[in-house]
Amino acid sequence: MALKAINLVAKTGTAVKVVGVTGAPELNGRQGIVKAFDQAKGRYKVLVVGESRPKMLKPDNCRLMPGPDGSDFDSDSDSDL
């Protein structure tokens, strides 16, 4: 099986940047925190900075934020979204 974004799930608390959202383009470029993954919908529940309620985002619309050491990955993870 090929490694694809849809096959990977970012854990709760992962920092992400919103990209490529067409339905709510004002969210693009903003940061958020993953609160959960809805397996049935295939979307992340992300609390976006400046929003009062979490947004349901496709994995393709979430990019991992670099870790504190500048790495692209979580320190205990070997995969990206």
N, C-alpha and C positions, 0 to 999 in steps of 0.2 A: 504494500500500500504506500502510495506517495505521501510525503509530508505536506499537508495543506493547512491553511489557517483555520478552516472550518473544523478540522480534526483536533485542534488544540484549544484548551480552555485556560484562560488567564485566571489565576486564583483571586479570591476576594481581597481587596485592598491594593491591587495592582494599579499603578498610575498610568493613565493613557491620554493620548491627544486625539481629539476628534478630527477626522479627515473625510472628505468626499461625500458628506451628507447632502442630498439634493432636496429632501423634503423640509429641512430646517437648516438652511445654509448658514444661518447666524451662529450655529454651534461649531462650525469648522474653525480649527485653530485653537479651540479652547481645551483646557485640561479637565480631567475627571478621574474618579476613582471607581473601579469595578466593585459593585456591591453583590452581584450574583450573575449566574448564567442560566438562562431559560432554555433548557434542552429542547423542549417542544417547539419553541419559536426560533431557536438557533440564534438568539440575540443576547447581548450583554445588557444588564441593568446597570447603568452608569450614572453616578451623581456628578453632573457637570458643574464646574465652578460658575457661580452666578445664577444657577437654576434652583428653584425650591423643591422640585420633584425630579426623581431619576428619569433618565431617558433610556428607551430600549434601542440599542444600536447593533447593527450587523458587525460581525468580526472584522470585515473589510474596512469598516469606518472607525476602527480603533487601532492606534499605533502605540506600542509600549513606549513609555517615557524612559530616557536613560537613567540608570541607577546613580547613586551618589558618587560612584567612582568614575562615572562617564561611560560605563559599559551600556550596551543596548539591552542587556538581559538581567533578569532578576538573579541575585547571587546564588540561589539554589535551584535554578531552572536552566535547562539546556535548550529551550525553545522560545520562539517568538510567537505572537498571535497568529 
